[in-house]
Amino acid sequence: MEILVYGAGAIGSVFGGLLSRKHNVTLLGRPYHLHEVRRLGLQINGIWGSHTFTRLELATEAKLLRTRKPRYDLILCTVTASDTAAAAKEIKRIAKDQSTVVTLQNGYGNIEALAAEVPIGRILAGRVIFGAELTPGAATVTVSADDVLVGEAGKSKKLDRAEAIADAFTKCGIKTRPVPDIQPHLWAKLAYNCALNGLATLLDIPYGKLLLTPETKELMKAIVDEVYAVATKKKIALDPTTPQGYVQRLFKKLIPVTSAHYPSMLHRVRHGHRTEIDHLNGAIVALGKKHHVATPINALVADLVKAKERLNLRE
């Protein structure tokens, strides 16, 4: 299979490297990272073992891939959510009519941004809940809370394409399960990110330390309550069915297995880059306004992260 990873950051590099075991993979990413990959190979380290991958095609400009032959069978979109709209325009130019596009991103709105350029029937969505950190030429898998999940992005509940993609991922070392309805899983991940990423970024701590004070625990509970209230208005059937049930899972399972992880949002702030807060807590605020749901705690977190982002911005 011919595969393009559109956005070879930490997560994209892990997928691209491991998939190159059995497929022809192109990484599209930033020069500072891919120059080292070209020189020494792509290093994948961490809890999934240490590997070096050299059988990769590398590109730092999307326009150079528009006329590539053979065209790509599978395109993985792994850019930050704030870059999805621009990426979608390039993906439209690069993809062939039969190309499947899979979003493996954090945040709300990625499917919609891709569907503005690519027919929704060719888009699948994945829920990724492992963490990775990037240094030039290397990605380190730091934590994993569950398998990757993949399903159709539109209304179709067919499993054939999701099963094929899940099988390809799993055979290359990324445990993946197909699901008939990906939306509840994407919203559960949204609740996870909204509860953890902004607070850990503001406090400059790993996820686990959010459980050490009653104040941060109460803030996480309030964030999850608001996410569930918005999801209910949008008729998303979340599992667990109540915010209290989700908080129990978050505190007892999800945070403990990712306790040492620092959010990518914090790394972006430290390096003076824009964050995807508008696609996390900010998206809950926007959807809350649309559906007449109060979201004051998500609004506070979003505003504070934006303030911290602007104070450190170098772009």
BABAFI-125557 format. One record per residue (C-alpha): residue in three letters; residue number from 0; x, y, z. Coordinates in steps of 0.05 Angstrom, whole numbers, plus 5000, padded with zeros to 4 digits. Example, Ala and Ser with C-alpha at 12.3 -4.5 7.8 and 13.67 -1.06 7.14 Angstrom:
# BABAFI-125557
+------+-----+------+------+------+
! code ! pos !    u !    v !    w !
+------+-----+------+------+------+
!  Ala !   0 ! 5246 ! 4910 ! 5156 !
!  Ser !   1 ! 5273 ! 4979 ! 5143 !
+------+-----+------+------+------+
This chain:
# BABAFI-125557
+------+-----+------+------+------+
! code ! pos !    u !    v !    w !
+------+-----+------+------+------+
!  Met !   0 ! 5000 ! 5000 ! 5000 !
!  Glu !   1 ! 5024 ! 5071 ! 4984 !
!  Ile !   2 ! 5015 ! 5113 ! 5047 !
!  Leu !   3 ! 5026 ! 5188 ! 5059 !
!  Val !   4 ! 5033 ! 5215 ! 5130 !
!  Tyr !   5 ! 5012 ! 5287 ! 5123 !
!  Gly !   6 ! 5043 ! 5319 ! 5184 !
!  Ala !   7 ! 5103 ! 5279 ! 5209 !
!  Gly !   8 ! 5105 ! 5305 ! 5280 !
!  Ala !   9 ! 5108 ! 5258 ! 5340 !
!  Ile !  10 ! 5045 ! 5217 ! 5326 !
!  Gly !  11 ! 5053 ! 5219 ! 5251 !
!  Ser !  12 ! 5125 ! 5196 ! 5255 !
!  Val !  13 ! 5105 ! 5136 ! 5299 !
!  Phe !  14 ! 5052 ! 5115 ! 5249 !
!  Gly !  15 ! 5096 ! 5127 ! 5189 !
!  Gly !  16 ! 5156 ! 5090 ! 5217 !
!  Leu !  17 ! 5119 ! 5029 ! 5240 !
!  Leu !  18 ! 5076 ! 5025 ! 5177 !
!  Ser !  19 ! 5139 ! 5026 ! 5134 !
!  Arg !  20 ! 5152 ! 4956 ! 5159 !
!  Lys !  21 ! 5103 ! 4930 ! 5107 !
!  His !  22 ! 5083 ! 4989 ! 5064 !
!  Asn !  23 ! 5113 ! 5045 ! 5022 !
!  Val !  24 ! 5109 ! 5107 ! 5066 !
!  Thr !  25 ! 5121 ! 5180 ! 5052 !
!  Leu !  26 ! 5131 ! 5228 ! 5110 !
!  Leu !  27 ! 5112 ! 5301 ! 5098 !
!  Gly !  28 ! 5140 ! 5344 ! 5154 !
!  Arg !  29 ! 5184 ! 5401 ! 5176 !
!  Pro !  30 ! 5257 ! 5405 ! 5152 !
!  Tyr !  31 ! 5288 ! 5406 ! 5221 !
!  His !  32 ! 5260 ! 5336 ! 5234 !
!  Leu !  33 ! 5264 ! 5304 ! 5165 !
!  His !  34 ! 5336 ! 5327 ! 5153 !
!  Glu !  35 ! 5357 ! 5284 ! 5212 !
!  Val !  36 ! 5313 ! 5227 ! 5188 !
!  Arg !  37 ! 5347 ! 5230 ! 5120 !
!  Arg !  38 ! 5415 ! 5230 ! 5154 !
!  Leu !  39 ! 5407 ! 5176 ! 5206 !
!  Gly !  40 ! 5339 ! 5143 ! 5194 !
!  Leu !  41 ! 5276 ! 5152 ! 5235 !
!  Gln !  42 ! 5285 ! 5130 ! 5307 !
!  Ile !  43 ! 5224 ! 5105 ! 5344 !
!  Asn !  44 ! 5236 ! 5094 ! 5419 !
!  Gly !  45 ! 5198 ! 5085 ! 5484 !
!  Ile !  46 ! 5148 ! 5036 ! 5510 !
!  Trp !  47 ! 5140 ! 5001 ! 5442 !
!  Gly !  48 ! 5214 ! 4987 ! 5437 !
!  Ser !  49 ! 5272 ! 5018 ! 5399 !
!  His !  50 ! 5272 ! 5017 ! 5323 !
!  Thr !  51 ! 5306 ! 5051 ! 5264 !
!  Phe !  52 ! 5269 ! 5059 ! 5198 !
!  Thr !  53 ! 5305 ! 5079 ! 5135 !
!  Arg !  54 ! 5257 ! 5057 ! 5080 !
!  Leu !  55 ! 5219 ! 5121 ! 5078 !
!  Glu !  56 ! 5205 ! 5174 ! 5025 !
!  Leu !  57 ! 5212 ! 5244 ! 5054 !
!  Ala !  58 ! 5182 ! 5311 ! 5034 !
!  Thr !  59 ! 5181 ! 5380 ! 5065 !
!  Glu !  60 ! 5133 ! 5412 ! 5015 !
!  Ala !  61 ! 5064 ! 5386 ! 4998 !
!  Lys !  62 ! 5064 ! 5414 ! 4928 !
!  Leu !  63 ! 5120 ! 5367 ! 4908 !
!  Leu !  64 ! 5074 ! 5308 ! 4919 !
!  Arg !  65 ! 5017 ! 5330 ! 4874 !
!  Thr !  66 ! 5043 ! 5293 ! 4813 !
!  Arg !  67 ! 5075 ! 5234 ! 4848 !
!  Lys !  68 ! 5063 ! 5166 ! 4817 !
!  Pro !  69 ! 5039 ! 5118 ! 4841 !
!  Arg !  70 ! 4987 ! 5160 ! 4877 !
!  Tyr !  71 ! 4971 ! 5146 ! 4950 !
!  Asp !  72 ! 4921 ! 5092 ! 4972 !
!  Leu !  73 ! 4919 ! 5118 ! 5043 !
!  Ile !  74 ! 4932 ! 5189 ! 5070 !
!  Leu !  75 ! 4939 ! 5198 ! 5145 !
!  Cys !  76 ! 4925 ! 5269 ! 5168 !
!  Thr !  77 ! 4965 ! 5282 ! 5231 !
!  Val !  78 ! 4975 ! 5358 ! 5231 !
!  Thr !  79 ! 4951 ! 5399 ! 5290 !
!  Ala !  80 ! 4877 ! 5417 ! 5286 !
!  Ser !  81 ! 4891 ! 5490 ! 5271 !
!  Asp !  82 ! 4926 ! 5468 ! 5207 !
!  Thr !  83 ! 4873 ! 5419 ! 5182 !
!  Ala !  84 ! 4836 ! 5467 ! 5136 !
!  Ala !  85 ! 4901 ! 5484 ! 5098 !
!  Ala !  86 ! 4922 ! 5411 ! 5097 !
!  Ala !  87 ! 4854 ! 5391 ! 5068 !
!  Lys !  88 ! 4865 ! 5436 ! 5007 !
!  Glu !  89 ! 4932 ! 5402 ! 4993 !
!  Ile !  90 ! 4906 ! 5333 ! 5007 !
!  Lys !  91 ! 4852 ! 5345 ! 4954 !
!  Arg !  92 ! 4907 ! 5360 ! 4903 !
!  Ile !  93 ! 4950 ! 5301 ! 4923 !
!  Ala !  94 ! 4897 ! 5247 ! 4932 !
!  Lys !  95 ! 4871 ! 5203 ! 4876 !
!  Asp !  96 ! 4797 ! 5188 ! 4870 !
!  Gln !  97 ! 4804 ! 5123 ! 4908 !
!  Ser !  98 ! 4849 ! 5150 ! 4964 !
!  Thr !  99 ! 4823 ! 5139 ! 5034 !
!  Val ! 100 ! 4838 ! 5196 ! 5082 !
!  Val ! 101 ! 4842 ! 5182 ! 5157 !
!  Thr ! 102 ! 4845 ! 5237 ! 5210 !
!  Leu ! 103 ! 4886 ! 5215 ! 5270 !
!  Gln ! 104 ! 4883 ! 5283 ! 5305 !
!  Asn ! 105 ! 4863 ! 5314 ! 5370 !
!  Gly ! 106 ! 4807 ! 5364 ! 5375 !
!  Tyr ! 107 ! 4739 ! 5380 ! 5346 !
!  Gly ! 108 ! 4727 ! 5400 ! 5274 !
!  Asn ! 109 ! 4779 ! 5359 ! 5236 !
!  Ile ! 110 ! 4728 ! 5316 ! 5200 !
!  Glu ! 111 ! 4689 ! 5378 ! 5180 !
!  Ala ! 112 ! 4751 ! 5413 ! 5154 !
!  Leu ! 113 ! 4772 ! 5353 ! 5113 !
!  Ala ! 114 ! 4701 ! 5343 ! 5086 !
!  Ala ! 115 ! 4702 ! 5414 ! 5059 !
!  Glu ! 116 ! 4753 ! 5389 ! 5007 !
!  Val ! 117 ! 4747 ! 5313 ! 5005 !
!  Pro ! 118 ! 4682 ! 5274 ! 4998 !
!  Ile ! 119 ! 4660 ! 5250 ! 5067 !
!  Gly ! 120 ! 4652 ! 5179 ! 5040 !
!  Arg ! 121 ! 4728 ! 5175 ! 5031 !
!  Ile ! 122 ! 4744 ! 5199 ! 5102 !
!  Leu ! 123 ! 4753 ! 5156 ! 5164 !
!  Ala ! 124 ! 4770 ! 5179 ! 5234 !
!  Gly ! 125 ! 4815 ! 5148 ! 5285 !
!  Arg ! 126 ! 4818 ! 5157 ! 5360 !
!  Val ! 127 ! 4891 ! 5157 ! 5382 !
!  Ile ! 128 ! 4904 ! 5154 ! 5457 !
!  Phe ! 129 ! 4978 ! 5140 ! 5460 !
!  Gly ! 130 ! 5027 ! 5196 ! 5472 !
!  Ala ! 131 ! 5093 ! 5211 ! 5437 !
!  Glu ! 132 ! 5146 ! 5265 ! 5440 !
!  Leu ! 133 ! 5188 ! 5289 ! 5382 !
!  Thr ! 134 ! 5261 ! 5309 ! 5376 !
!  Pro ! 135 ! 5296 ! 5319 ! 5309 !
!  Gly ! 136 ! 5299 ! 5251 ! 5275 !
!  Ala ! 137 ! 5264 ! 5213 ! 5332 !
!  Ala ! 138 ! 5196 ! 5201 ! 5364 !
!  Thr ! 139 ! 5189 ! 5170 ! 5433 !
!  Val ! 140 ! 5124 ! 5135 ! 5452 !
!  Thr ! 141 ! 5115 ! 5154 ! 5525 !
!  Val ! 142 ! 5046 ! 5127 ! 5545 !
!  Ser ! 143 ! 4987 ! 5088 ! 5518 !
!  Ala ! 144 ! 4918 ! 5085 ! 5550 !
!  Asp ! 145 ! 4884 ! 5040 ! 5499 !
!  Asp ! 146 ! 4885 ! 5013 ! 5428 !
!  Val ! 147 ! 4875 ! 5060 ! 5369 !
!  Leu ! 148 ! 4803 ! 5059 ! 5343 !
!  Val ! 149 ! 4781 ! 5073 ! 5272 !
!  Gly ! 150 ! 4713 ! 5081 ! 5238 !
!  Glu ! 151 ! 4676 ! 5116 ! 5182 !
!  Ala ! 152 ! 4673 ! 5192 ! 5190 !
!  Gly ! 153 ! 4605 ! 5199 ! 5157 !
!  Lys ! 154 ! 4538 ! 5166 ! 5172 !
!  Ser ! 155 ! 4559 ! 5098 ! 5144 !
!  Lys ! 156 ! 4567 ! 5044 ! 5197 !
!  Lys ! 157 ! 4602 ! 4996 ! 5149 !
!  Leu ! 158 ! 4664 ! 4963 ! 5178 !
!  Asp ! 159 ! 4700 ! 4937 ! 5116 !
!  Arg ! 160 ! 4748 ! 4995 ! 5105 !
!  Ala ! 161 ! 4758 ! 5006 ! 5180 !
!  Glu ! 162 ! 4773 ! 4931 ! 5188 !
!  Ala ! 163 ! 4824 ! 4934 ! 5131 !
!  Ile ! 164 ! 4859 ! 4995 ! 5161 !
!  Ala ! 165 ! 4857 ! 4967 ! 5231 !
!  Asp ! 166 ! 4888 ! 4903 ! 5206 !
!  Ala ! 167 ! 4943 ! 4940 ! 5169 !
!  Phe ! 168 ! 4960 ! 4982 ! 5231 !
!  Thr ! 169 ! 4959 ! 4922 ! 5278 !
!  Lys ! 170 ! 5004 ! 4880 ! 5234 !
!  Cys ! 171 ! 5055 ! 4936 ! 5236 !
!  Gly ! 172 ! 5054 ! 4941 ! 5312 !
!  Ile ! 173 ! 5000 ! 4993 ! 5325 !
!  Lys ! 174 ! 4943 ! 4956 ! 5359 !
!  Thr ! 175 ! 4878 ! 4981 ! 5327 !
!  Arg ! 176 ! 4805 ! 4961 ! 5330 !
!  Pro ! 177 ! 4750 ! 4979 ! 5280 !
!  Val ! 178 ! 4685 ! 5009 ! 5308 !
!  Pro ! 179 ! 4618 ! 5021 ! 5273 !
!  Asp ! 180 ! 4608 ! 5090 ! 5305 !
!  Ile ! 181 ! 4671 ! 5131 ! 5319 !
!  Gln ! 182 ! 4637 ! 5194 ! 5344 !
!  Pro ! 183 ! 4626 ! 5173 ! 5417 !
!  His ! 184 ! 4699 ! 5153 ! 5421 !
!  Leu ! 185 ! 4722 ! 5219 ! 5391 !
!  Trp ! 186 ! 4680 ! 5256 ! 5441 !
!  Ala ! 187 ! 4707 ! 5215 ! 5499 !
!  Lys ! 188 ! 4777 ! 5233 ! 5475 !
!  Leu ! 189 ! 4755 ! 5306 ! 5470 !
!  Ala ! 190 ! 4732 ! 5303 ! 5543 !
!  Tyr ! 191 ! 4800 ! 5273 ! 5561 !
!  Asn ! 192 ! 4839 ! 5327 ! 5525 !
!  Cys ! 193 ! 4795 ! 5384 ! 5550 !
!  Ala ! 194 ! 4802 ! 5360 ! 5622 !
!  Leu ! 195 ! 4877 ! 5351 ! 5620 !
!  Asn ! 196 ! 4914 ! 5389 ! 5566 !
!  Gly ! 197 ! 4897 ! 5461 ! 5584 !
!  Leu ! 198 ! 4906 ! 5453 ! 5659 !
!  Ala ! 199 ! 4972 ! 5415 ! 5652 !
!  Thr ! 200 ! 4996 ! 5469 ! 5604 !
!  Leu ! 201 ! 4977 ! 5526 ! 5651 !
!  Leu ! 202 ! 5008 ! 5492 ! 5711 !
!  Asp ! 203 ! 5068 ! 5464 ! 5672 !
!  Ile ! 204 ! 5059 ! 5394 ! 5700 !
!  Pro ! 205 ! 5048 ! 5323 ! 5674 !
!  Tyr ! 206 ! 4978 ! 5293 ! 5676 !
!  Gly ! 207 ! 4988 ! 5254 ! 5740 !
!  Lys ! 208 ! 4999 ! 5315 ! 5783 !
!  Leu ! 209 ! 4929 ! 5340 ! 5766 !
!  Leu ! 210 ! 4903 ! 5287 ! 5814 !
!  Leu ! 211 ! 4944 ! 5315 ! 5872 !
!  Thr ! 212 ! 4901 ! 5375 ! 5891 !
!  Pro ! 213 ! 4826 ! 5381 ! 5905 !
!  Glu ! 214 ! 4825 ! 5445 ! 5863 !
!  Thr ! 215 ! 4849 ! 5413 ! 5799 !
!  Lys ! 216 ! 4804 ! 5353 ! 5810 !
!  Glu ! 217 ! 4743 ! 5398 ! 5817 !
!  Leu ! 218 ! 4763 ! 5436 ! 5754 !
!  Met ! 219 ! 4769 ! 5372 ! 5715 !
!  Lys ! 220 ! 4701 ! 5349 ! 5740 !
!  Ala ! 221 ! 4670 ! 5415 ! 5718 !
!  Ile ! 222 ! 4703 ! 5412 ! 5649 !
!  Val ! 223 ! 4676 ! 5341 ! 5638 !
!  Asp ! 224 ! 4606 ! 5362 ! 5662 !
!  Glu ! 225 ! 4605 ! 5417 ! 5609 !
!  Val ! 226 ! 4631 ! 5371 ! 5554 !
!  Tyr ! 227 ! 4576 ! 5320 ! 5570 !
!  Ala ! 228 ! 4523 ! 5375 ! 5570 !
!  Val ! 229 ! 4544 ! 5397 ! 5500 !
!  Ala ! 230 ! 4549 ! 5325 ! 5475 !
!  Thr ! 231 ! 4478 ! 5312 ! 5501 !
!  Lys ! 232 ! 4452 ! 5371 ! 5461 !
!  Lys ! 233 ! 4487 ! 5343 ! 5399 !
!  Lys ! 234 ! 4456 ! 5274 ! 5413 !
!  Ile ! 235 ! 4524 ! 5240 ! 5422 !
!  Ala ! 236 ! 4516 ! 5176 ! 5462 !
!  Leu ! 237 ! 4578 ! 5176 ! 5505 !
!  Asp ! 238 ! 4606 ! 5117 ! 5544 !
!  Pro ! 239 ! 4603 ! 5121 ! 5604 !
!  Thr ! 240 ! 4534 ! 5151 ! 5598 !
!  Thr ! 241 ! 4543 ! 5202 ! 5654 !
!  Pro ! 242 ! 4598 ! 5253 ! 5668 !
!  Gln ! 243 ! 4607 ! 5223 ! 5738 !
!  Gly ! 244 ! 4621 ! 5155 ! 5706 !
!  Tyr ! 245 ! 4672 ! 5186 ! 5658 !
!  Val ! 246 ! 4707 ! 5223 ! 5715 !
!  Gln ! 247 ! 4713 ! 5158 ! 5753 !
!  Arg ! 248 ! 4746 ! 5126 ! 5692 !
!  Leu ! 249 ! 4790 ! 5187 ! 5682 !
!  Phe ! 250 ! 4815 ! 5189 ! 5754 !
!  Lys ! 251 ! 4821 ! 5114 ! 5765 !
!  Lys ! 252 ! 4847 ! 5090 ! 5697 !
!  Leu ! 253 ! 4862 ! 5141 ! 5643 !
!  Ile ! 254 ! 4905 ! 5190 ! 5683 !
!  Pro ! 255 ! 4944 ! 5136 ! 5721 !
!  Val ! 256 ! 4967 ! 5101 ! 5657 !
!  Thr ! 257 ! 4988 ! 5169 ! 5626 !
!  Ser ! 258 ! 5011 ! 5202 ! 5691 !
!  Ala ! 259 ! 5081 ! 5220 ! 5668 !
!  His ! 260 ! 5059 ! 5250 ! 5601 !
!  Tyr ! 261 ! 5064 ! 5325 ! 5587 !
!  Pro ! 262 ! 5013 ! 5349 ! 5535 !
!  Ser ! 263 ! 5037 ! 5369 ! 5466 !
!  Met ! 264 ! 5002 ! 5435 ! 5479 !
!  Leu ! 265 ! 5053 ! 5451 ! 5533 !
!  His ! 266 ! 5110 ! 5435 ! 5487 !
!  Arg ! 267 ! 5081 ! 5482 ! 5435 !
!  Val ! 268 ! 5075 ! 5538 ! 5485 !
!  Arg ! 269 ! 5146 ! 5527 ! 5509 !
!  His ! 270 ! 5171 ! 5533 ! 5438 !
!  Gly ! 271 ! 5130 ! 5595 ! 5423 !
!  His ! 272 ! 5080 ! 5562 ! 5375 !
!  Arg ! 273 ! 5004 ! 5567 ! 5371 !
!  Thr ! 274 ! 4964 ! 5514 ! 5407 !
!  Glu ! 275 ! 4900 ! 5478 ! 5387 !
!  Ile ! 276 ! 4861 ! 5504 ! 5446 !
!  Asp ! 277 ! 4807 ! 5531 ! 5400 !
!  His ! 278 ! 4794 ! 5460 ! 5377 !
!  Leu ! 279 ! 4790 ! 5433 ! 5448 !
!  Asn ! 280 ! 4761 ! 5475 ! 5506 !
!  Gly ! 281 ! 4749 ! 5531 ! 5457 !
!  Ala ! 282 ! 4707 ! 5485 ! 5413 !
!  Ile ! 283 ! 4664 ! 5466 ! 5473 !
!  Val ! 284 ! 4653 ! 5540 ! 5487 !
!  Ala ! 285 ! 4633 ! 5553 ! 5414 !
!  Leu ! 286 ! 4586 ! 5493 ! 5412 !
!  Gly ! 287 ! 4558 ! 5512 ! 5480 !
!  Lys ! 288 ! 4538 ! 5580 ! 5453 !
!  Lys ! 289 ! 4507 ! 5549 ! 5392 !
!  His ! 290 ! 4466 ! 5500 ! 5434 !
!  His ! 291 ! 4452 ! 5547 ! 5493 !
!  Val ! 292 ! 4495 ! 5508 ! 5542 !
!  Ala ! 293 ! 4536 ! 5546 ! 5594 !
!  Thr ! 294 ! 4610 ! 5528 ! 5592 !
!  Pro ! 295 ! 4645 ! 5578 ! 5639 !
!  Ile ! 296 ! 4702 ! 5532 ! 5662 !
!  Asn ! 297 ! 4721 ! 5512 ! 5591 !
!  Ala ! 298 ! 4719 ! 5585 ! 5573 !
!  Leu ! 299 ! 4765 ! 5603 ! 5630 !
!  Val ! 300 ! 4815 ! 5549 ! 5612 !
!  Ala ! 301 ! 4813 ! 5569 ! 5538 !
!  Asp ! 302 ! 4824 ! 5643 ! 5554 !
!  Leu ! 303 ! 4882 ! 5629 ! 5601 !
!  Val ! 304 ! 4917 ! 5583 ! 5552 !
!  Lys ! 305 ! 4908 ! 5636 ! 5497 !
!  Ala ! 306 ! 4939 ! 5687 ! 5543 !
!  Lys ! 307 ! 4998 ! 5642 ! 5558 !
!  Glu ! 308 ! 5005 ! 5626 ! 5484 !
!  Arg ! 309 ! 5007 ! 5699 ! 5464 !
!  Leu ! 310 ! 5058 ! 5716 ! 5518 !
!  Asn ! 311 ! 5104 ! 5663 ! 5490 !
!  Leu ! 312 ! 5088 ! 5669 ! 5415 !
!  Arg ! 313 ! 5146 ! 5670 ! 5367 !
!  Glu ! 314 ! 5110 ! 5655 ! 5302 !
+------+-----+------+------+------+
